[in-house]
Amino acid sequence: MASGTKASDTKPDHGIGAAHDEHGPSRRDFITTAALGWASVGGALALWPFIQQMNPDASTQALASTEVDLAPVKEGQAITVLWRGKPVFIRNRSKAEVEAAKAVSISDLSDRSARNDLMPDSAAASDQNRTKKDNENWLVLVGICTHLGCIPKGQGLSDQRGDFGGYFCPCHGSHYDTSGRIRKGPAPRNLEVPPYEFVSATKIKIG
């Protein structure tokens, strides 16, 4: 040991600063961690406008459901409303139209699925599964042909309803019956029944 040098002078520094480095985060560690944390928050905030613009706007969300007053629609009449950008056919069927729909055997159908959004795919395409109990006269369908997306005729004059009294798509000759089921032509599926419910005796909510 050099002369004039005390043993105590060569001992390592066990002051507060050294103990902090060995047993806990230093000030530098804290600053680094905080900086990384704020950077991640800043990145998320920067991305937020892009995430928001991917969500449906207020007008689109408002159209997610629509209420329709059925009171003006007399027996045998039909109306078309817009829901989620799609035409929806609503027909107040006559008793004869209801009976004709109920009389069809499932075995006579090319598409035996109800195609009712509120029912499983396995539900049979009976008229009962495509209408509401106690309101069987009301037929509610998405008015888009299942072949190539045309809009069928049949909401107006009866002579435009095809060979089965329901709807007729003149583009490629698809005929639907009074329950909106495909009976003739290239369309592979029955017209879709959208989700809807009666909110009163004369009003339905679609969606």
C-alpha positions as CSV (number, residue, x, y, z in Angstrom):
1,M,0.0,0.0,0.0
2,A,1.4,3.4,-0.9
3,S,2.6,5.5,1.9
4,G,0.3,8.2,3.0
5,T,-2.7,6.3,1.7
6,K,-5.2,5.1,4.3
7,A,-7.1,1.8,3.9
8,S,-10.3,3.7,4.3
9,D,-9.5,5.8,1.3
10,T,-9.6,2.7,-1.0
11,K,-12.9,1.3,0.1
12,P,-15.7,1.3,-2.4
13,D,-18.3,4.0,-2.0
14,H,-21.3,2.6,-0.3
15,G,-23.2,5.8,-0.2
16,I,-26.9,6.3,-1.0
17,G,-26.2,6.7,-4.7
18,A,-24.5,3.3,-5.0
19,A,-27.1,1.5,-2.9
20,H,-29.8,2.9,-5.2
21,D,-28.0,1.5,-8.3
22,E,-27.8,-2.0,-6.8
23,H,-31.2,-2.4,-5.3
24,G,-33.7,-0.3,-7.3
25,P,-34.2,1.8,-10.4
26,S,-31.9,4.7,-10.9
27,R,-33.2,8.1,-11.9
28,R,-31.9,7.4,-15.4
29,D,-34.0,4.1,-15.5
30,F,-37.1,6.0,-14.4
31,I,-36.7,8.7,-17.1
32,T,-36.2,6.0,-19.8
33,T,-39.3,4.1,-18.7
34,A,-41.4,7.2,-18.5
35,A,-40.2,8.3,-22.0
36,L,-41.1,5.0,-23.5
37,G,-44.5,5.0,-21.8
38,W,-45.4,8.5,-23.1
39,A,-44.1,7.5,-26.6
40,S,-46.6,4.6,-26.7
41,V,-49.4,6.8,-25.5
42,G,-48.6,9.4,-28.1
43,G,-48.5,6.7,-30.8
44,A,-51.9,5.4,-29.8
45,L,-53.3,9.0,-29.8
46,A,-51.9,9.6,-33.2
47,L,-53.6,6.4,-34.6
48,W,-57.0,7.2,-33.0
49,P,-58.3,9.4,-35.9
50,F,-57.5,6.6,-38.3
51,I,-59.3,4.0,-36.1
52,Q,-62.3,6.3,-35.7
53,Q,-62.7,6.9,-39.4
54,M,-63.1,3.1,-39.9
55,N,-66.2,3.1,-37.6
56,P,-69.6,3.7,-39.1
57,D,-70.6,7.4,-39.0
58,A,-73.7,8.6,-37.1
59,S,-76.0,8.4,-40.1
60,T,-75.0,4.8,-40.8
61,Q,-75.5,3.8,-37.2
62,A,-78.9,5.5,-37.2
63,L,-80.0,3.3,-40.2
64,A,-79.0,0.1,-38.3
65,S,-82.7,-0.1,-37.4
66,T,-85.8,1.5,-38.7
67,E,-89.4,1.6,-37.6
68,V,-92.2,1.4,-40.2
69,D,-95.9,2.3,-39.7
70,L,-98.0,-0.4,-41.2
71,A,-101.4,1.3,-40.6
72,P,-101.7,2.9,-44.1
73,V,-101.0,-0.5,-45.9
74,K,-104.3,-2.1,-46.6
75,E,-104.9,-5.8,-47.4
76,G,-103.3,-6.7,-50.8
77,Q,-101.1,-3.6,-50.8
78,A,-97.3,-3.4,-50.5
79,I,-94.6,-0.8,-49.7
80,T,-90.9,-0.6,-50.0
81,V,-88.6,0.9,-47.3
82,L,-84.9,1.3,-47.1
83,W,-82.9,-0.4,-44.4
84,R,-79.0,-0.5,-44.4
85,G,-79.1,0.6,-48.0
86,K,-81.2,-2.3,-49.0
87,P,-84.8,-2.3,-50.3
88,V,-87.2,-4.1,-47.9
89,F,-90.5,-5.4,-49.3
90,I,-93.4,-5.3,-46.9
91,R,-96.7,-6.8,-48.2
92,N,-100.0,-7.0,-46.4
93,R,-101.0,-10.3,-48.0
94,S,-104.6,-11.3,-48.7
95,K,-106.1,-14.4,-47.1
96,A,-105.8,-16.2,-50.4
97,E,-102.0,-15.4,-50.6
98,V,-101.5,-16.6,-47.1
99,E,-103.3,-19.8,-47.7
100,A,-101.4,-20.4,-51.0
101,A,-98.1,-20.0,-49.1
102,K,-99.1,-22.3,-46.3
103,A,-100.3,-25.0,-48.8
104,V,-96.8,-25.4,-50.4
105,S,-95.0,-28.6,-49.4
106,I,-91.4,-28.2,-48.3
107,S,-90.5,-31.0,-50.6
108,D,-91.6,-28.9,-53.6
109,L,-89.0,-26.2,-52.8
110,S,-85.6,-26.0,-54.3
111,D,-84.3,-24.0,-51.3
112,R,-85.7,-25.6,-48.1
113,S,-84.1,-23.2,-45.7
114,A,-86.3,-20.4,-44.1
115,R,-83.5,-17.8,-44.8
116,N,-84.8,-16.0,-41.7
117,D,-82.1,-14.0,-40.0
118,L,-83.7,-14.7,-36.6
119,M,-83.6,-18.5,-37.1
120,P,-80.9,-21.1,-37.6
121,D,-80.0,-22.1,-41.2
122,S,-81.6,-25.5,-40.4
123,A,-85.1,-24.0,-40.0
124,A,-87.4,-25.2,-42.7
125,A,-88.8,-22.8,-45.3
126,S,-92.4,-23.1,-44.2
127,D,-94.5,-19.9,-44.4
128,Q,-94.8,-20.0,-40.6
129,N,-91.0,-19.7,-40.3
130,R,-90.9,-16.7,-42.6
131,T,-93.6,-14.6,-40.9
132,K,-94.6,-13.8,-37.4
133,K,-97.2,-15.7,-35.4
134,D,-100.6,-13.9,-35.3
135,N,-99.3,-11.6,-38.0
136,E,-99.0,-14.1,-40.9
137,N,-100.6,-11.6,-43.3
138,W,-97.4,-9.5,-43.1
139,L,-94.6,-10.6,-45.4
140,V,-91.3,-8.7,-44.8
141,L,-88.4,-9.5,-47.2
142,V,-85.1,-8.0,-48.4
143,G,-86.1,-7.1,-52.0
144,I,-82.9,-8.4,-53.7
145,C,-83.0,-11.3,-56.1
146,T,-80.6,-14.0,-54.8
147,H,-79.3,-14.7,-58.3
148,L,-77.4,-11.5,-59.3
149,G,-78.7,-8.9,-56.9
150,C,-81.5,-7.4,-59.1
151,I,-84.6,-6.0,-57.6
152,P,-87.6,-8.2,-58.4
153,K,-91.0,-6.9,-59.5
154,G,-94.2,-7.6,-57.6
155,Q,-94.7,-4.8,-55.2
156,G,-97.2,-3.1,-57.5
157,L,-99.3,-4.7,-60.2
158,S,-100.4,-8.3,-59.7
159,D,-99.4,-9.2,-63.3
160,Q,-95.8,-8.5,-62.4
161,R,-95.7,-11.2,-59.7
162,G,-94.6,-14.1,-61.8
163,D,-96.0,-17.7,-62.1
164,F,-96.4,-18.1,-58.4
165,G,-98.1,-14.9,-57.3
166,G,-95.2,-13.5,-55.3
167,Y,-92.3,-11.7,-57.1
168,F,-90.7,-11.9,-60.5
169,C,-87.2,-10.9,-61.5
170,P,-87.3,-10.2,-65.3
171,C,-83.5,-10.0,-65.6
172,H,-83.0,-13.8,-65.6
173,G,-86.5,-15.1,-65.0
174,S,-86.6,-16.0,-61.3
175,H,-90.1,-16.6,-59.9
176,Y,-90.9,-16.4,-56.2
177,D,-94.1,-17.4,-54.4
178,T,-96.3,-15.5,-52.0
179,S,-93.8,-16.3,-49.2
180,G,-90.9,-15.1,-51.2
181,R,-89.5,-18.6,-51.8
182,I,-87.8,-19.3,-55.1
183,R,-89.9,-21.6,-57.2
184,K,-88.6,-21.3,-60.8
185,G,-85.5,-19.8,-62.5
186,P,-81.8,-19.5,-61.7
187,A,-82.0,-17.9,-58.2
188,P,-80.5,-20.3,-55.7
189,R,-82.0,-19.1,-52.5
190,N,-85.3,-17.8,-51.1
191,L,-85.6,-14.0,-50.5
192,E,-84.0,-13.2,-47.1
193,V,-86.3,-12.3,-44.2
194,P,-84.5,-9.5,-42.2
195,P,-84.6,-9.3,-38.4
196,Y,-87.7,-7.5,-37.4
197,E,-90.3,-7.4,-34.6
198,F,-93.7,-5.9,-34.0
199,V,-93.4,-3.0,-31.5
200,S,-97.1,-2.3,-31.6
201,A,-100.1,-3.7,-33.5
202,T,-99.4,-1.4,-36.5
203,K,-95.6,-0.8,-36.3
204,I,-92.6,-2.9,-36.9
205,K,-88.9,-2.4,-36.2
206,I,-86.4,-3.7,-38.7
207,G,-82.9,-4.4,-37.5
